[in-house]
Amino acid sequence: MNIQVAPSILSADFGRLNEEIKEVEPYSDRLHYDVMDGHFVPNISFGAPVMKWIKTKLPIDVHLMIEHPWDFFEDFVKAGADTLIVHAEACKDLKGVLGTIRDLGVKNGVSVRPKTGVEVLEGVLEMVDQILIMTVEPGFGGQKFMKDMMPKIRQLRDLGYDGDISVDGGIDDKTARICREAGANIMIAGTYIFESDDRSVAIANLKNC
């Protein structure tokens, strides 16, 4: 399985964001951009106005941990998003929302919180580009990895889903191996990469997990 690594810039130094991105860019496959509104999750991060200043050749996955995410789709696409990931819990008409993202010319994705089962995704598996399994409660960085989320990944593969499955939360060289063995192929990591003494080595460890 080809493992991709997506550094989560939530853990980067915002005062020198493009420098931080430039340092990890040669070794990474994509960037992960967490958007939090203080309502869907109890924290606030950043929005499209910050993202438009990011300079990178990497595709950017925008993880929308917000209520009414469709209100901001066009803003993020204009700012350079390549994939828009919504939460199943925030979308009553998930199929319609995913279709709207596709209509904007970018890839779609859907995430589920730890307490949400992947059964809610069975009706949309054929139209999803990426499924993000949260391995911590969304909203804060640096949390402990929840190993009991691994059956969700296996269940998705057993259901026949052969698209990208990403994992986010407490990912390091050890937990990444657990996720890969369960069937995930995109490792999202913030703290492990940006707080490492050698970020290239940290990313290589994830790729070779």
C-alpha positions in Angstrom: 0.0 0.0 0.0 1.4 3.4 -1.0 1.3 5.6 2.1 0.8 9.3 1.8 1.7 11.9 4.4 -0.2 15.1 5.0 1.3 17.5 7.5 -1.4 19.3 9.5 -0.4 22.9 9.6 -2.5 23.5 12.7 0.8 22.5 14.5 3.0 24.8 12.5 4.3 28.2 13.5 1.7 30.5 12.2 4.2 33.4 12.3 6.3 31.8 9.6 3.7 29.6 8.0 5.0 29.5 4.4 8.5 28.8 5.7 7.2 25.9 7.7 5.4 24.6 4.7 8.4 25.0 2.5 10.4 22.9 4.9 8.1 19.9 4.8 6.9 20.2 1.2 9.7 18.2 -0.5 8.9 15.1 1.6 5.1 15.3 1.8 2.2 14.3 -0.5 -0.4 16.9 0.5 -1.2 19.5 3.2 -4.0 19.2 5.8 -5.8 22.4 6.7 -8.1 22.3 9.7 -11.0 24.7 9.9 -12.8 25.1 13.2 -15.6 27.4 14.0 -16.1 27.2 17.8 -19.5 25.7 17.4 -19.2 22.2 15.8 -16.0 21.8 17.8 -15.0 23.9 20.9 -12.1 25.7 19.3 -11.4 28.2 16.5 -8.6 28.0 14.0 -8.6 29.9 10.6 -10.5 30.3 7.4 -10.2 31.0 3.7 -8.6 34.4 4.1 -5.5 32.8 5.7 -5.4 29.9 3.3 -5.2 32.1 0.2 -1.7 33.3 1.3 -0.3 29.7 1.5 2.3 29.1 -1.2 2.7 25.4 -2.0 2.8 23.0 -4.9 1.1 20.3 -2.8 -2.6 19.6 -3.0 -4.5 21.0 0.1 -7.1 19.0 1.9 -9.5 21.3 3.8 -11.1 19.7 6.8 -14.2 21.6 7.6 -15.0 21.0 11.3 -17.8 23.6 11.1 -21.6 23.9 11.0 -23.1 24.7 7.6 -19.9 24.0 5.7 -21.5 24.5 2.3 -21.7 28.3 3.1 -17.9 28.4 2.7 -17.2 25.9 -0.2 -16.7 28.6 -2.8 -14.4 30.6 -0.6 -12.1 27.7 0.0 -12.1 26.6 -3.6 -11.1 30.2 -4.6 -8.4 30.1 -1.9 -6.8 27.0 -3.5 -8.5 23.9 -1.9 -8.1 20.7 -3.8 -10.3 18.6 -1.5 -13.1 19.7 0.8 -13.8 17.3 3.7 -17.1 17.7 5.6 -18.3 16.0 8.7 -21.2 13.5 8.3 -22.6 14.8 11.6 -23.0 18.4 10.1 -24.8 17.3 6.9 -28.4 16.1 6.8 -28.2 15.6 3.1 -24.7 14.2 2.9 -25.1 12.9 -0.7 -26.2 16.3 -1.9 -23.4 18.1 -0.1 -20.8 15.8 -1.6 -22.3 16.3 -5.0 -22.1 20.1 -4.5 -18.4 19.8 -3.8 -17.8 17.8 -7.0 -19.8 20.4 -9.0 -17.2 23.0 -7.8 -14.5 21.0 -9.6 -12.6 19.7 -6.5 -12.5 16.4 -4.7 -14.8 15.6 -1.8 -14.3 13.9 1.5 -16.3 13.0 4.6 -15.1 12.6 8.2 -16.7 10.9 11.2 -16.2 11.7 14.8 -15.1 8.8 17.1 -18.7 8.2 18.4 -20.1 8.0 14.9 -20.2 4.7 13.1 -19.3 4.3 9.5 -22.7 2.9 8.8 -23.8 6.5 8.1 -21.6 6.4 5.0 -22.9 3.3 3.3 -25.1 5.3 1.0 -22.4 7.5 -0.3 -19.3 5.3 -0.6 -19.5 5.2 -4.4 -19.1 9.0 -4.6 -16.5 9.8 -1.9 -12.9 10.5 -2.8 -11.6 10.4 0.8 -12.9 9.2 4.1 -11.3 10.7 7.2 -11.4 8.6 10.4 -10.8 10.8 13.4 -8.6 8.9 15.9 -9.1 11.7 18.5 -12.0 13.9 19.3 -11.9 16.7 16.8 -11.0 20.3 17.9 -7.6 20.1 19.5 -4.1 19.0 18.6 -1.8 16.7 20.7 -4.5 14.2 21.9 -3.9 10.5 22.6 -4.5 8.1 19.7 -7.7 6.0 20.0 -6.8 2.5 18.8 -10.4 1.4 19.1 -11.2 3.4 15.9 -9.4 0.8 13.7 -12.4 -1.5 13.2 -14.0 1.4 11.3 -11.3 1.3 8.7 -11.5 -2.4 8.4 -15.3 -2.2 8.0 -15.0 0.4 5.2 -12.6 -1.9 3.3 -14.9 -4.9 3.9 -17.8 -2.8 2.5 -15.8 -2.5 -0.7 -14.6 1.0 -0.4 -11.3 1.3 -2.2 -10.7 5.0 -2.1 -8.5 7.0 0.2 -8.8 6.5 3.9 -7.0 9.1 6.0 -6.5 9.1 9.8 -6.1 12.2 12.0 -5.2 12.4 15.7 -2.2 11.2 17.6 -0.4 9.9 14.5 3.3 9.0 14.9 5.5 6.3 13.6 4.0 3.6 15.9 0.3 4.5 15.5 0.7 5.0 11.7 1.7 1.4 11.5 -1.5 0.3 13.3 -3.5 2.5 10.9 -1.8 1.1 7.8 -2.4 -2.5 8.9 -6.1 -1.7 9.4 -6.3 -0.3 5.8 -5.6 3.4 6.0 -3.3 5.0 3.4 -3.1 8.7 4.3 -1.4 9.7 7.5 -2.3 13.2 8.8 0.2 14.3 11.5 0.8 17.7 13.1 2.7 17.5 16.4 4.8 14.5 15.4 6.1 16.3 12.3 6.4 19.9 13.3 7.8 19.3 16.8 10.4 16.8 15.4 14.1 17.7 15.4 14.3 16.4 11.8 11.0 16.8 10.0 12.2 14.9 6.9 13.0 11.9 9.0 9.6 12.1 10.8 7.8 12.1 7.5 9.9 9.2 6.2 9.0 7.2 9.3 5.4 7.7 8.5 5.8 6.7 4.9 7.7 3.6 5.9 5.5 2.6 8.8 
